[in-house]
Amino acid sequence: MPFPEDVPSVPVRYSITSPAGGGPGEGTLQLMPTVPAIRIPGQDGVFTGGGTYQFAGGQLVDGEGEQIRLLPTNVAGANPAVWAWLGIESVNGTQPRHFYFALDADAEEVDLGAVQQLAPDLAQYLAVPGESAYDAWRRAGNDGDEDDFLASLVGPPGDITAANDYTDEQLGQALTAEVARADTAYDPAGAATAAQVAAINTATADATTKANTARDTAIATAAADAATKAGTAQSAAVSTAASAAAGLYLPKAILTVDTFMAQAGTKVFGHRGAGMVCPEHTEVSYDYAISHGIQAMELSVNVDSEGQLWCLHDLSLDRTTYSTGALNTYPSTGIANRVLTNGRVLHGQGWTDQPMAPLRTMLDKYLGRVVLFVEPKGNDAVVPLQTLLATSYPHAPASVIWKAHVGTSFVWPKQQGYRTWCYVDDGSSNAVLDGKDSLVDYWGVSTSMSSARRKEIVQRPGGKPVFSWPVYRRSQRAALEADGVVGLMSSDPVYVRGTTAQATASRWDQQVKESGGTPMSDYTEAAALKFSETDGWVSINRSRGTYGLGRYCPIAPGAGGYRIQIEIKYDQLSGDLAVHGGLYLGKASDDVYEFSTLNATAGYHLILRQNGVLRLYRHLTTQTGGVALGGGDIATEAVVAGQSMTIQVDVTPTTIEARRLGNAAWTTGPIADTTHRGGYLGLSNGSITDTAVRPFWRNLAITQL
């Protein structure tokens, strides 16, 4: 599309030659500005980029075969005023090459092969237009024109006194004495004349040598002094220009690491974005966390075959995408266009497949707005990440924490001014931690580490803050806070941070995992909630599986208590109709519950057998079996395969009652029991070990009484 009539542009051309045979080359040239957006005077919008162009017959053309036109880098009044074009040349048969260049608005046409280019191995020294050495001299408080500036570069003259050891007077005296001596000892053969000539030659040579030495010393001293002053002025000019360019890109971080850490209370960070709620390390996952007020999140980083960095936890694509193999074997374009995440496996088929997230895009979007934990997961990603941060994001240390395992080096990030988070293994010794201590700002401990060991690390000399990962449950948060941990890396950060229920009625018809869903095993497809294709039914495809419904917890009772109502069905019936599923409720914590097992916290469980028997139990932390409540089994109508049933539990300050709707007699009646009044509940496969006959649930509703 042509530029608007009042926007200047410059036609460019570029020819390439094939490295094999010397004929016209084939390939692409990607052109992009070094700043995210450029505003042109008189234009309502901003110009945000270039594009990728093909070589046809060795000549660069646009998508319609026409000559390419680019925005000049010196448009009067443009904002920012200082920027350049980046070219990424990919010629078939050669490695990609990067170069930078400027475009003059007055140029009639520019051959990109003839402009001054920066070699790829010198990309970290990208020239940024700034003030001249003369301008830096004037800004330092000096007065005068350019001649005065040049004169200031010349140092004081050297000491040439030694060159004057033989003055004309001294030379004359010596000569007179020599003549007198010669006259006294007159030698008719001419010896006196020869002696006179020899004396003159000796004195002249000695004077010349000393004068030349003094001259060379003076010149060398002046040259060194001038070079030092010029170098100092150049460095000052480059530093000033670089700072100005960085200031144009991001004047200051909206949220710095230090400001964030100074906030009161436990800090909650997004783990893999919000990887237990959204497809991990995708833009939608990061957006979910940030849009809900999470102020810090993790960016795991790996590199492709062309050196581009992507947000990815694993070295391979096998676990999180539909593709297989190591990321560093894939080209950038293949990843951008063909690799999609398989978040639907873990988070429900209501999700659409998401593309992978380029690190540069995520940094441009989030850097300075939230605190970022950045970690290169593979060794081959370390140097590209360091180079990217140093050359394109010099302001990153203000809002980035360098995250790495205790077995890696922290020298570079500390030299660059980054805060560092060192996460350790459960078995890491104090000696190992001592070896890293001087380079570490924050320690990291896992939720699987013993409480005693976590406390030891919290209490290490220096009192450095300790963060923990991976945190999925509020019960984990409580235990970690009790140990002195002040930061939580959570893949469900909104739920873990919260203390109240997020909803009172389910929307499982959306077929997407909810925040607060706590399976028996996290990040495991086998334990994930399964969504039916129709009618909003959910199930747990796991033997005796359970699933916590933290989204609705803790339940907030009314003055008369609360009511839980939910539909349940069995699509297939077992040969043993005594098998059952149902609900658990009344727990004070969201820790894992399992039927006929010792559990960490107590509560109630309601069962509905496939023969229609309804029963309410109290479960304890000291025994595997439940304690039956009420008068005994409640016989209801036998279960019909595929038929929906509604069960209801009323919990008042003094009683608890379970019923199956459809017949007034199908109830336990109010049971006087106040043992448990915790606000956490969940779904339970109960005694069912054959998942083919597992129960299904839908339409959960919680109301106050």
BELHULIN-V588318 format. One record per backbone hydrogen bond with DSSP energy under -1.0 kcal/mol. NH is the residue of the N-H (numbers start at 0). CO is the residue of the C=O. E is the energy in kcal/mol with one decimal. If there is no record, write none. Layout:
nh=NH co=CO e=E
nh=NH co=CO e=E
//
This chain:
nh=6 co=3 e=-2.1
nh=9 co=69 e=-2.8
nh=11 co=67 e=-2.7
nh=12 co=109 e=-2.3
nh=15 co=57 e=-2.0
nh=17 co=22 e=-3.7
nh=21 co=17 e=-1.1
nh=24 co=15 e=-2.0
nh=27 co=89 e=-2.3
nh=28 co=52 e=-2.4
nh=29 co=87 e=-2.4
nh=30 co=50 e=-3.2
nh=31 co=85 e=-2.3
nh=33 co=83 e=-2.1
nh=37 co=46 e=-2.3
nh=38 co=78 e=-2.8
nh=42 co=39 e=-2.2
nh=46 co=37 e=-3.2
nh=50 co=30 e=-1.7
nh=52 co=28 e=-2.3
nh=54 co=26 e=-1.8
nh=55 co=58 e=-3.4
nh=58 co=55 e=-1.7
nh=59 co=13 e=-1.6
nh=60 co=53 e=-2.2
nh=61 co=65 e=-2.8
nh=64 co=61 e=-2.0
nh=69 co=9 e=-2.5
nh=72 co=102 e=-1.9
nh=77 co=74 e=-2.1
nh=78 co=38 e=-2.1
nh=84 co=100 e=-2.8
nh=85 co=31 e=-3.2
nh=86 co=98 e=-3.6
nh=87 co=29 e=-2.6
nh=88 co=96 e=-3.2
nh=89 co=27 e=-2.9
nh=91 co=25 e=-3.0
nh=93 co=90 e=-2.3
nh=96 co=88 e=-2.5
nh=98 co=86 e=-2.2
nh=100 co=84 e=-2.0
nh=106 co=103 e=-1.5
nh=109 co=10 e=-2.1
nh=111 co=12 e=-2.6
nh=113 co=110 e=-2.4
nh=121 co=118 e=-1.8
nh=122 co=119 e=-1.5
nh=124 co=121 e=-2.4
nh=125 co=122 e=-1.3
nh=135 co=131 e=-2.3
nh=136 co=132 e=-2.1
nh=137 co=133 e=-2.3
nh=138 co=134 e=-2.8
nh=139 co=135 e=-1.3
nh=140 co=137 e=-2.0
nh=141 co=136 e=-1.4
nh=148 co=144 e=-2.0
nh=149 co=145 e=-2.6
nh=150 co=146 e=-2.5
nh=151 co=147 e=-1.8
nh=153 co=150 e=-1.4
nh=162 co=159 e=-1.2
nh=163 co=160 e=-1.9
nh=164 co=161 e=-1.3
nh=170 co=166 e=-2.9
nh=171 co=167 e=-2.7
nh=172 co=168 e=-2.5
nh=173 co=169 e=-2.6
nh=174 co=170 e=-2.4
nh=175 co=171 e=-2.8
nh=176 co=172 e=-2.5
nh=177 co=173 e=-2.2
nh=178 co=174 e=-2.5
nh=179 co=175 e=-2.8
nh=180 co=176 e=-2.5
nh=181 co=177 e=-2.5
nh=182 co=178 e=-3.2
nh=183 co=179 e=-2.6
nh=184 co=180 e=-2.4
nh=189 co=186 e=-2.6
nh=193 co=189 e=-1.6
nh=194 co=190 e=-2.2
nh=195 co=191 e=-2.2
nh=196 co=192 e=-2.2
nh=197 co=193 e=-2.4
nh=198 co=194 e=-2.4
nh=199 co=195 e=-2.3
nh=200 co=196 e=-2.4
nh=201 co=197 e=-2.5
nh=202 co=198 e=-2.4
nh=203 co=199 e=-2.4
nh=204 co=200 e=-2.5
nh=205 co=201 e=-2.1
nh=206 co=202 e=-2.3
nh=207 co=203 e=-2.5
nh=208 co=204 e=-2.4
nh=209 co=205 e=-2.2
nh=210 co=206 e=-2.4
nh=211 co=207 e=-2.6
nh=212 co=208 e=-2.3
nh=213 co=209 e=-2.3
nh=214 co=210 e=-2.5
nh=215 co=211 e=-2.9
nh=216 co=212 e=-2.2
nh=217 co=213 e=-2.2
nh=218 co=214 e=-2.6
nh=219 co=215 e=-2.6
nh=220 co=216 e=-2.4
nh=221 co=217 e=-2.5
nh=222 co=218 e=-2.7
nh=223 co=219 e=-2.5
nh=224 co=220 e=-2.1
nh=225 co=221 e=-2.5
nh=226 co=222 e=-2.8
nh=227 co=223 e=-2.4
nh=228 co=224 e=-2.3
nh=229 co=225 e=-2.7
nh=230 co=226 e=-2.7
nh=231 co=227 e=-2.4
nh=232 co=228 e=-2.3
nh=233 co=229 e=-2.6
nh=234 co=230 e=-2.7
nh=235 co=231 e=-2.2
nh=236 co=232 e=-2.1
nh=237 co=233 e=-2.9
nh=238 co=234 e=-2.7
nh=239 co=235 e=-2.3
nh=240 co=236 e=-2.5
nh=241 co=237 e=-2.8
nh=242 co=238 e=-2.4
nh=243 co=239 e=-2.2
nh=244 co=240 e=-2.4
nh=245 co=241 e=-2.6
nh=246 co=242 e=-2.3
nh=247 co=243 e=-1.8
nh=248 co=244 e=-1.6
nh=249 co=245 e=-2.5
nh=253 co=367 e=-1.8
nh=254 co=367 e=-2.0
nh=256 co=397 e=-2.6
nh=259 co=255 e=-2.4
nh=260 co=256 e=-2.7
nh=261 co=257 e=-1.4
nh=262 co=259 e=-1.4
nh=266 co=485 e=-3.0
nh=268 co=487 e=-3.5
nh=269 co=295 e=-2.9
nh=270 co=489 e=-3.2
nh=273 co=271 e=-1.1
nh=274 co=270 e=-1.9
nh=275 co=490 e=-2.1
nh=276 co=273 e=-2.3
nh=277 co=273 e=-2.6
nh=280 co=271 e=-2.1
nh=285 co=281 e=-2.1
nh=286 co=282 e=-2.8
nh=287 co=283 e=-2.1
nh=288 co=284 e=-1.7
nh=289 co=285 e=-2.5
nh=290 co=286 e=-3.0
nh=292 co=289 e=-2.0
nh=293 co=288 e=-2.3
nh=296 co=370 e=-2.0
nh=297 co=269 e=-2.5
nh=298 co=372 e=-3.5
nh=300 co=374 e=-2.6
nh=301 co=309 e=-2.3
nh=303 co=307 e=-2.5
nh=304 co=329 e=-2.6
nh=306 co=303 e=-1.4
nh=309 co=301 e=-3.1
nh=310 co=356 e=-2.8
nh=311 co=299 e=-1.1
nh=316 co=324 e=-2.5
nh=320 co=316 e=-1.6
nh=321 co=339 e=-1.8
nh=326 co=314 e=-2.6
nh=328 co=325 e=-1.6
nh=329 co=326 e=-2.2
nh=334 co=330 e=-1.9
nh=335 co=331 e=-2.5
nh=336 co=332 e=-1.8
nh=337 co=333 e=-2.3
nh=340 co=353 e=-3.2
nh=341 co=319 e=-2.2
nh=344 co=341 e=-1.8
nh=346 co=342 e=-2.7
nh=347 co=343 e=-1.5
nh=349 co=510 e=-2.8
nh=350 co=347 e=-1.7
nh=358 co=308 e=-2.0
nh=361 co=357 e=-1.8
nh=362 co=358 e=-2.8
nh=363 co=359 e=-2.6
nh=364 co=360 e=-1.6
nh=365 co=361 e=-2.7
nh=366 co=362 e=-2.2
nh=368 co=365 e=-2.3
nh=369 co=365 e=-1.5
nh=370 co=294 e=-2.7
nh=371 co=398 e=-2.1
nh=372 co=296 e=-2.8
nh=373 co=400 e=-2.2
nh=374 co=298 e=-2.2
nh=376 co=300 e=-2.8
nh=380 co=377 e=-1.6
nh=381 co=378 e=-1.2
nh=384 co=380 e=-1.9
nh=385 co=381 e=-2.5
nh=386 co=382 e=-2.8
nh=387 co=383 e=-2.4
nh=388 co=384 e=-2.4
nh=389 co=385 e=-2.4
nh=390 co=386 e=-2.5
nh=391 co=387 e=-2.4
nh=392 co=388 e=-1.2
nh=395 co=392 e=-2.2
nh=397 co=394 e=-1.5
nh=398 co=395 e=-1.8
nh=399 co=395 e=-1.2
nh=400 co=371 e=-3.1
nh=401 co=418 e=-2.9
nh=402 co=373 e=-2.4
nh=403 co=420 e=-2.2
nh=405 co=422 e=-1.8
nh=407 co=404 e=-2.1
nh=413 co=409 e=-1.6
nh=414 co=410 e=-2.4
nh=415 co=411 e=-1.8
nh=416 co=413 e=-1.0
nh=417 co=412 e=-2.9
nh=420 co=401 e=-2.7
nh=421 co=441 e=-2.6
nh=422 co=403 e=-1.8
nh=423 co=443 e=-2.6
nh=427 co=424 e=-1.6
nh=432 co=428 e=-1.9
nh=433 co=429 e=-2.8
nh=434 co=430 e=-1.7
nh=436 co=432 e=-1.2
nh=438 co=435 e=-2.1
nh=439 co=436 e=-1.4
nh=440 co=419 e=-1.4
nh=441 co=419 e=-2.1
nh=442 co=464 e=-2.2
nh=443 co=421 e=-2.2
nh=444 co=466 e=-2.7
nh=446 co=468 e=-1.7
nh=448 co=445 e=-1.1
nh=453 co=449 e=-2.3
nh=454 co=450 e=-2.2
nh=455 co=451 e=-1.6
nh=456 co=452 e=-1.9
nh=457 co=453 e=-2.4
nh=458 co=454 e=-2.0
nh=459 co=456 e=-1.2
nh=462 co=459 e=-2.0
nh=466 co=442 e=-3.1
nh=467 co=486 e=-2.6
nh=468 co=444 e=-1.4
nh=470 co=488 e=-2.2
nh=476 co=472 e=-1.7
nh=477 co=473 e=-2.3
nh=478 co=474 e=-1.8
nh=479 co=475 e=-2.5
nh=480 co=476 e=-2.7
nh=481 co=477 e=-1.8
nh=482 co=478 e=-1.0
nh=483 co=480 e=-1.2
nh=484 co=479 e=-2.2
nh=485 co=465 e=-2.4
nh=486 co=465 e=-1.2
nh=487 co=266 e=-2.9
nh=488 co=467 e=-3.2
nh=489 co=268 e=-2.8
nh=495 co=491 e=-2.4
nh=496 co=492 e=-2.2
nh=497 co=493 e=-1.1
nh=501 co=550 e=-2.9
nh=502 co=550 e=-1.3
nh=505 co=699 e=-2.0
nh=509 co=506 e=-1.8
nh=510 co=507 e=-1.5
nh=512 co=346 e=-2.7
nh=516 co=513 e=-1.7
nh=517 co=547 e=-2.0
nh=529 co=538 e=-3.0
nh=531 co=536 e=-2.9
nh=537 co=696 e=-2.4
nh=538 co=529 e=-1.9
nh=541 co=539 e=-2.0
nh=543 co=687 e=-3.0
nh=544 co=541 e=-2.3
nh=546 co=682 e=-2.1
nh=547 co=517 e=-2.8
nh=548 co=680 e=-2.2
nh=549 co=515 e=-1.9
nh=551 co=548 e=-1.8
nh=552 co=549 e=-1.9
nh=554 co=678 e=-1.9
nh=557 co=560 e=-3.1
nh=560 co=557 e=-1.4
nh=561 co=650 e=-2.5
nh=562 co=702 e=-2.9
nh=563 co=648 e=-2.8
nh=564 co=700 e=-2.3
nh=565 co=646 e=-2.2
nh=566 co=697 e=-2.5
nh=567 co=644 e=-3.2
nh=568 co=695 e=-2.0
nh=578 co=575 e=-1.7
nh=580 co=607 e=-1.1
nh=581 co=683 e=-2.7
nh=582 co=605 e=-1.7
nh=583 co=681 e=-2.2
nh=584 co=603 e=-2.5
nh=586 co=679 e=-1.8
nh=602 co=618 e=-1.7
nh=603 co=584 e=-3.1
nh=604 co=616 e=-2.2
nh=605 co=582 e=-2.4
nh=606 co=614 e=-2.6
nh=607 co=580 e=-2.5
nh=608 co=612 e=-2.9
nh=609 co=578 e=-2.0
nh=610 co=576 e=-1.4
nh=611 co=608 e=-1.9
nh=613 co=633 e=-2.8
nh=614 co=606 e=-2.0
nh=616 co=604 e=-2.5
nh=617 co=626 e=-2.6
nh=618 co=602 e=-2.5
nh=626 co=617 e=-3.3
nh=628 co=615 e=-2.5
nh=633 co=613 e=-2.5
nh=635 co=611 e=-1.1
nh=641 co=569 e=-2.7
nh=642 co=639 e=-2.4
nh=644 co=567 e=-2.4
nh=646 co=565 e=-2.7
nh=647 co=658 e=-2.6
nh=648 co=563 e=-2.6
nh=649 co=656 e=-2.8
nh=650 co=561 e=-3.0
nh=651 co=654 e=-2.5
nh=655 co=670 e=-1.7
nh=656 co=649 e=-2.2
nh=658 co=647 e=-2.4
nh=659 co=665 e=-2.4
nh=660 co=645 e=-2.4
nh=665 co=662 e=-1.9
nh=666 co=664 e=-2.0
nh=667 co=657 e=-2.8
nh=670 co=655 e=-2.4
nh=672 co=670 e=-1.3
nh=677 co=585 e=-1.9
nh=679 co=586 e=-2.3
nh=681 co=583 e=-2.3
nh=682 co=546 e=-2.5
nh=683 co=581 e=-2.0
nh=684 co=544 e=-3.0
nh=686 co=579 e=-1.1
nh=687 co=684 e=-2.3
nh=692 co=689 e=-1.9
nh=693 co=690 e=-1.3
nh=695 co=568 e=-2.5
nh=696 co=537 e=-2.4
nh=697 co=566 e=-1.5
nh=700 co=564 e=-2.4
nh=701 co=503 e=-2.6
nh=702 co=562 e=-2.1
nh=704 co=560 e=-2.7
//
